[in-house]
Amino acid sequence: MDIEGNVSSERVALHQALADPARLAIVDALAVGDLSPGELGHALDLPSNLLAHHLRVLAQVGLITRGRSHADRRRVYIRLIPSALEALSRRQVVMASRVVFVCTRNAARSPLAAALWTSRSAVPVTSAGTRPGPGLNPRAISAARRHGLNLERHGTADVRDVLTPHDLVVAVCDNAYEHLSPGLRHVHWSVPDPGPVDTDEIFEDVLSLLAERVDRLAALTGPPATAGHTSPTS
């Protein structure tokens, strides 16, 4: 067999990038949610110059991308590109007795994420908002109906009335993530708010983004009684 002729340069570069323990740790951290460079450096105890080098290598092989916060446009968050890892298997399991999706108004992103989760995982789920509005966005209700998703309720809930210490909290917007107190069991997904645009198309785009993230996290998550491994969010 001609090994060199059957192994693409892209695959070689991917494996070379992941051969470094620090870069592999960065990918593992980003597999669950988006993080800022400062959060990555703090979590992995890496100085800024070394972290910048590792992020540059991961970006060159197409494993990560950067995006500015939708909240204040100043923060930068690093996001994993999961399609680049299709040839690799992750065995990390996140243990959670319940998942709580959180956005600002609890009107669209968090209830849609909870509905998607219900269709994909047996782990209990609910949603809440940091500043909940009066009710769900009608376009969110329509989008859920088009995709056969069941919203748990048509009202909203305040995150302060919902959270327990054992919940795995998934903030699906930058404002909510930056509003919540830091926590080891807080996951961040940088998903734009469809409300200001308010078209069926933007709600479909956001639902697609959420479905991709929910699928990935659901595959990594199990209840405490059955999960055989732990992770930094456990």
C-alpha positions as CSV (number, residue, x, y, z in Angstrom):
1,M,0.0,0.0,0.0
2,D,1.2,3.5,-0.9
3,I,0.7,5.1,2.5
4,E,1.7,8.6,1.4
5,G,-0.6,8.4,-1.6
6,N,-3.6,7.5,0.6
7,V,-3.1,9.9,3.4
8,S,-4.0,13.5,2.7
9,S,-1.8,16.4,3.8
10,E,-4.9,17.8,5.6
11,R,-5.3,14.7,7.8
12,V,-1.6,14.6,8.6
13,A,-1.7,18.3,9.6
14,L,-4.7,17.6,11.8
15,H,-3.0,14.7,13.6
16,Q,0.1,16.7,14.0
17,A,-1.8,19.6,15.5
18,L,-3.6,17.3,18.0
19,A,-0.4,15.5,19.0
20,D,0.4,18.4,21.4
21,P,-1.2,17.9,24.8
22,A,-2.1,21.5,25.3
23,R,-3.8,21.7,21.9
24,L,-5.7,18.5,22.6
25,A,-6.8,20.0,25.9
26,I,-8.0,23.1,24.1
27,V,-10.1,21.0,21.6
28,D,-11.6,19.0,24.5
29,A,-12.6,22.2,26.3
30,L,-14.2,23.7,23.1
31,A,-16.0,20.4,22.4
32,V,-18.6,21.4,25.0
33,G,-18.9,25.2,24.5
34,D,-17.3,28.4,23.2
35,L,-14.7,30.1,25.4
36,S,-12.8,33.4,25.2
37,P,-9.0,33.2,25.0
38,G,-8.8,34.5,28.6
39,E,-11.1,31.7,29.8
40,L,-9.1,29.1,28.0
41,G,-5.8,30.4,29.4
42,H,-7.2,30.4,32.9
43,A,-8.8,26.9,32.6
44,L,-5.7,25.3,31.1
45,D,-3.1,27.4,33.0
46,L,-1.4,28.6,29.8
47,P,0.3,32.0,29.4
48,S,-1.1,34.2,26.7
49,N,1.8,34.0,24.3
50,L,1.8,30.2,24.4
51,L,-2.0,30.0,24.1
52,A,-1.9,32.3,21.1
53,H,0.6,30.0,19.4
54,H,-1.6,26.9,20.0
55,L,-4.7,28.7,18.8
56,R,-2.9,29.8,15.7
57,V,-1.9,26.2,14.9
58,L,-5.5,24.9,15.5
59,A,-6.9,27.7,13.2
60,Q,-4.4,26.8,10.5
61,V,-5.7,23.2,10.3
62,G,-9.3,24.3,10.4
63,L,-10.2,23.1,13.9
64,I,-11.3,26.4,15.4
65,T,-12.7,29.8,14.4
66,R,-13.2,33.1,16.2
67,G,-16.2,35.3,16.5
68,R,-17.0,38.6,18.3
69,S,-19.5,38.7,21.1
70,H,-23.0,39.6,19.9
71,A,-23.4,41.4,23.2
72,D,-20.8,44.1,23.2
73,R,-18.7,43.3,20.0
74,R,-15.5,43.6,22.1
75,R,-15.0,40.1,23.5
76,V,-13.8,37.3,21.2
77,Y,-14.9,33.7,21.6
78,I,-13.2,30.7,20.2
79,R,-15.5,28.0,18.6
80,L,-14.7,24.5,17.6
81,I,-15.4,23.4,14.0
82,P,-16.9,19.9,14.7
83,S,-16.8,18.8,11.0
84,A,-13.0,18.8,11.2
85,L,-13.1,16.1,13.8
86,E,-15.4,13.7,12.0
87,A,-12.6,11.1,11.7
88,L,-11.9,11.3,15.4
89,S,-14.0,9.8,18.2
90,R,-14.5,11.6,21.5
91,R,-15.3,9.4,24.6
92,Q,-15.8,12.2,27.1
93,V,-19.0,12.0,29.0
94,V,-20.6,14.9,30.7
95,M,-22.7,13.9,33.7
96,A,-25.9,15.8,34.3
97,S,-29.1,15.2,36.3
98,R,-30.7,18.1,34.4
99,V,-29.8,20.5,31.6
100,V,-31.0,24.1,31.8
101,F,-30.8,26.2,28.6
102,V,-30.6,29.9,29.3
103,C,-30.9,33.0,27.1
104,T,-31.8,36.6,28.0
105,R,-35.6,36.7,27.5
106,N,-36.3,33.0,27.4
107,A,-38.4,33.7,24.3
108,A,-36.7,31.8,21.5
109,R,-33.3,30.3,21.7
110,S,-33.4,28.6,25.1
111,P,-36.9,27.1,24.7
112,L,-36.1,25.9,21.2
113,A,-32.8,24.3,22.5
114,A,-34.8,22.6,25.3
115,A,-37.3,21.3,22.8
116,L,-34.5,19.9,20.6
117,W,-32.9,18.3,23.6
118,T,-36.1,16.6,24.6
119,S,-36.2,15.0,21.1
120,R,-32.6,13.7,21.4
121,S,-31.8,12.9,25.1
122,A,-33.5,11.3,28.1
123,V,-31.7,13.6,30.4
124,P,-34.3,16.1,31.9
125,V,-34.3,19.6,30.5
126,T,-35.8,23.0,31.0
127,S,-35.1,26.6,30.0
128,A,-35.0,30.0,31.6
129,G,-34.0,33.7,31.0
130,T,-31.8,36.1,32.8
131,R,-34.4,38.9,32.0
132,P,-37.4,36.9,30.9
133,G,-40.0,38.5,28.6
134,P,-43.8,38.2,28.8
135,G,-44.0,35.1,26.5
136,L,-42.4,33.1,23.7
137,N,-41.7,34.7,20.4
138,P,-44.5,33.6,18.0
139,R,-41.9,32.8,15.3
140,A,-40.2,30.4,17.8
141,I,-43.5,28.7,18.3
142,S,-44.1,28.4,14.5
143,A,-40.5,27.1,14.0
144,A,-41.0,24.4,16.6
145,R,-44.3,23.4,15.1
146,R,-42.7,23.1,11.6
147,H,-40.1,20.8,12.9
148,G,-42.4,18.7,15.1
149,L,-40.8,20.0,18.4
150,N,-42.8,20.2,21.6
151,L,-42.1,23.4,23.6
152,E,-42.4,22.7,27.3
153,R,-44.6,25.8,27.9
154,H,-45.6,29.0,26.2
155,G,-44.6,31.2,29.1
156,T,-41.1,32.2,30.3
157,A,-39.2,31.6,33.5
158,D,-36.6,33.5,35.5
159,V,-33.2,31.7,35.8
160,R,-33.1,32.6,39.6
161,D,-36.3,30.5,40.1
162,V,-35.1,27.5,38.1
163,L,-31.5,26.7,38.7
164,T,-30.2,24.2,41.2
165,P,-26.6,23.5,42.1
166,H,-26.6,20.2,40.2
167,D,-27.8,21.6,36.9
168,L,-25.7,21.7,33.8
169,V,-26.3,25.3,32.6
170,V,-26.0,26.0,28.8
171,A,-26.1,29.7,28.0
172,V,-27.2,30.0,24.4
173,C,-26.5,33.7,24.1
174,D,-23.6,35.9,24.9
175,N,-25.6,38.3,27.1
176,A,-26.9,35.5,29.3
177,Y,-23.4,33.9,29.6
178,E,-21.8,37.2,30.6
179,H,-24.6,37.9,33.0
180,L,-24.4,34.6,34.9
181,S,-21.9,34.0,37.7
182,P,-18.9,31.9,36.6
183,G,-19.4,28.2,37.3
184,L,-17.7,24.9,36.5
185,R,-21.0,23.6,35.1
186,H,-21.7,26.6,32.8
187,V,-21.4,25.9,29.1
188,H,-21.5,28.7,26.5
189,W,-22.9,28.6,22.9
190,S,-22.6,31.9,21.0
191,V,-25.9,31.9,19.1
192,P,-27.3,35.2,17.7
193,D,-30.6,36.5,18.8
194,P,-33.2,36.0,16.0
195,G,-35.6,38.5,17.6
196,P,-34.2,41.8,16.1
197,V,-34.3,40.4,12.5
198,D,-37.6,38.6,13.2
199,T,-38.0,36.6,10.0
200,D,-38.8,32.9,9.5
201,E,-35.4,32.5,7.8
202,I,-33.4,33.7,10.8
203,F,-35.3,31.5,13.1
204,E,-34.6,28.5,10.8
205,D,-30.9,29.4,10.8
206,V,-30.8,29.7,14.6
207,L,-32.7,26.4,15.0
208,S,-30.2,24.7,12.7
209,L,-27.3,26.1,14.8
210,L,-28.9,24.9,18.0
211,A,-29.6,21.5,16.5
212,E,-26.0,21.0,15.6
213,R,-24.9,22.0,19.2
214,V,-27.6,19.9,20.9
215,D,-26.7,16.8,18.9
216,R,-23.0,17.2,19.9
217,L,-23.7,17.8,23.6
218,A,-26.4,15.1,23.8
219,A,-23.9,12.5,22.5
220,L,-21.5,13.5,25.2
221,T,-24.0,13.6,28.1
222,G,-25.4,11.0,30.4
223,P,-27.2,10.8,33.8
224,P,-24.9,10.5,36.9
225,A,-26.0,6.9,37.6
226,T,-24.9,5.6,34.2
227,A,-22.0,7.9,33.1
228,G,-18.7,6.1,33.2
229,H,-16.4,9.0,32.8
230,T,-16.1,12.5,34.1
231,S,-15.2,15.8,32.4
232,P,-14.2,19.3,33.4
233,T,-17.9,20.2,33.5
234,S,-18.8,17.3,35.8
